[in-house]
Amino acid sequence: MSANTRKLVTLGRISGVFGVRGWVKVHSYCEPRANIVGFGVWTVRQRGEERTVEIEDGRAQGARVVAKLRGVDDRDHARALVGAEIVVERTALPKCEPGEYYWTDLEGLTVVTPGGARLGAVDHLVATGGHDVLVLAGQPERLIPFVPGAVIRSVDLDARVIVADWSPEF
């Protein structure tokens, strides 16, 4: 895969320093949060630049995750990384079980009704207390609950289409 076609997925961001030996606090988007340290290698993106870092150690620490990165051995080096996004290549993510999807795989898919009416393309998703919500690009923005069976009839990643039982008028 060329650098132009590789797909990077944001897993979190470095949110602060932890201690004086180069550990960083991590705001993880993974579920469970501590899974972010299991990747072994991250790409950190900051101010338009990317660099690969190896994770020496990491663990859950209260509501956050802390990690020790190879070559980051003091508080000043760690502080320089605060604000950096943590990304990995999509191919590094574990395979999903049938009927499960990564949000990144749903972004860009066309959403249609069972009758074939186009509702829009998935711009992004948001998590709510009850279920995730597809946010379709356009004016006005359309929100569709991602509830398999009740609203979402099918997801075809190869065809890049989601069939949703949703009124085009809504």
For each residue, the residues with C-beta under 8 A, 3 or more apart:
1: 5 6 91
2: 5 6
3: 6
4:
5: 1 2
6: 1 2 3 89 90
7: 89 90 104
8: 43 87 88 89 90
9: 87 88 89 90 93 102 104
10: 13 29 85 86 87
11: 28 29 30 36 39 42 86 87 88
12: 26 27 28 29 30 36 65 85 86
13: 10 26 27 83 84 85 86
14: 24 25 26 27 44 81 82 83 84 86
15: 24 25 26 27 64 82 83
16: 24 25 82
17: 23 24 25 75 78 79 82
18: 23 24 25 61 66 78
19: 22 23 75
20: 74 75
21: 68 73 74 75
22: 19 68 69 72 73 74 75 77 78
23: 17 18 19 66 67 68 78
24: 14 15 16 17 18 66 67 68 69 72 78 81 82
25: 14 15 16 17 18 61 64 65 66
26: 12 13 14 15 36 37 58 64 65 66 67 86
27: 12 13 14 15 64
28: 11 12 33 34 35 36 64 65
29: 10 11 12 36
30: 11 12 33 34 35 36
31: 35
32: 35 60
33: 28 30 36 60 64 65
34: 28 30 37 38 58 59 60 65
35: 28 30 31 32 38
36: 11 12 26 28 29 30 33 39 58 65 67 86
37: 26 34 55 57 58 59 65 67
38: 34 35
39: 11 36 42 55 88 92
40: 54 55
41: 52 53 54 55 88
42: 11 39 52 53 55 69 86 87 88
43: 8 50 51 52 53 86 87 88 89
44: 14 50 51 52 53 81 84 85 86 87
45: 49 50 84 85 86 87
46: 49 81 83 84 85
47:
48:
49: 45 46
50: 43 44 45 87
51: 43 44
52: 41 42 43 44
53: 41 42 43 44 69 70 71 72
54: 40 41 69 70 71
55: 37 39 40 41 42 58 67 68 69 70
56: 68 69 70
57: 37 67 68
58: 26 34 36 37 55 65 66 67 68
59: 34 37 65 66
60: 32 33 34 64 65
61: 18 25 64 65 66
62:
63:
64: 15 25 26 27 28 33 60 61
65: 12 25 26 28 33 34 36 37 58 59 60 61
66: 18 23 24 25 26 58 59 61
67: 23 24 26 36 37 55 57 58
68: 21 22 23 24 55 56 57 58 72
69: 22 24 42 53 54 55 56 72 78 81
70: 53 54 55 56
71: 53 54 77
72: 22 24 53 68 69 77 78 81
73: 21 22 77
74: 20 21 22 77 78
75: 17 19 20 21 22 78 79
76: 79 80
77: 22 71 72 73 74 80 81
78: 17 18 22 23 24 69 72 74 75 81 82
79: 17 75 76 82
80: 76 77
81: 14 24 44 46 69 72 77 78 84
82: 14 15 16 17 24 78 79
83: 13 14 15 46
84: 13 14 44 45 46 81
85: 10 12 13 44 45 46
86: 10 11 12 13 14 26 36 42 43 44 45
87: 8 9 10 11 42 43 44 45 50
88: 8 9 11 39 41 42 43 92 93
89: 6 7 8 9 43 92
90: 6 7 8 9 93 102 104 105
91: 1
92: 39 88 89
93: 9 88 90 102
94:
95:
96: 100 101 102
97: 100
98:
99: 148
100: 96 97
101: 96 105 106 155 157
102: 9 90 93 96 105 106
103: 106 107 124 125 132
104: 7 9 90 107
105: 90 101 102 157
106: 101 102 103 109 122 125 134 146 155 162
107: 103 104 122 123 124 125
108: 121 122 160
109: 106 121 122 155 157 160 161 162
110: 118 120 121 160 161 162
111: 118 119 120 121 122 134 136 144 161 162 163 164 166
112: 116 117 118 119 161 162 163 164
113: 116 117 119 163 164 165 166 167 168
114: 153 163 165
115:
116: 112 113
117: 112 113 168
118: 110 111 112
119: 111 112 113 136 142 144 164 166 168
120: 110 111 136 137 138 142
121: 108 109 110 111 136 137
122: 106 107 108 109 111 125 134 135 136 137 162
123: 107 135 136 137 141
124: 103 107 135
125: 103 106 107 122 132 133 134 135 146
126: 132 133 135
127: 132 133
128: 131 132 133
129:
130:
131: 128 145 146 147
132: 103 125 126 127 128 145 146
133: 125 126 127 128 143 144 145 146
134: 106 111 122 125 143 144 145 146 162 164
135: 122 123 124 125 126 141 142 143
136: 111 119 120 121 122 123 141 142 143 144
137: 120 121 122 123 141
138: 120 141 142
139:
140:
141: 123 135 136 137 138
142: 119 120 135 136 138 170
143: 133 134 135 136
144: 111 119 133 134 136 151 164 166
145: 131 132 133 134 150 151
146: 106 125 131 132 133 134 151 152
147: 131 150 151 152
148: 99 151 152 155
149: 152 153
150: 145 147 165
151: 144 145 146 147 148 164 165 166
152: 146 147 148 149 155 162 163 164 165
153: 114 149 163 164 165
154: 161 162 163
155: 101 106 109 148 152 161 162 163
156: 159 160 161 162
157: 101 105 109 160
158:
159: 156
160: 108 109 110 156 157
161: 109 110 111 112 154 155 156
162: 106 109 110 111 112 122 134 152 154 155 156
163: 111 112 113 114 152 153 154 155
164: 111 112 113 119 134 144 151 152 153
165: 113 114 150 151 152 153
166: 111 113 119 144 151 170
167: 113 170
168: 113 117 119
169:
170: 142 166 167
